[in-house]
Amino acid sequence: MSSPSLLAFIGFIIWNNVNTTATLSVETISLEKEQMKETVMIPGISKFNEEQFVYYRVDKGEIAEIFVEPGDTVKKDDKLLKYANKQLVSEKGENQLQIDLIYLELDNLNV
């Protein structure tokens, strides 16, 4: 192809592209306000701001009654549990008997 015919061919392509009317289709939508919500999983440990642990104390005896359930909110001076110690009850009874005997001896001395 010679140079004038090449120029004529390029000119024809440019003229064809300029004169071609292409129709573009555009779709429009209205915006809507939505609340975005996304769950993010983060490894870690959750802790209460104020937390206190109560442990079983063997020296106090067996647990006779528990007044709260796990997860309950408690306030100062709330009863949490009650211990029952058979040995302490027995010792208390023996001590009371000794006190009563001492009072009897005092009464005998004062007669």
Secondary structure, 3 states (H helix, E strand, C coil): CCHHHHHHHHHHHHHHHHHCCCCCCCCCCCCCCCCCCCCCCCCCCCCCCCCCCCCCCHHHCEEEEECCCCCCCCCCCCCCEEEECHHHHHHHHHHHHHHHHHHHHHHHHHC
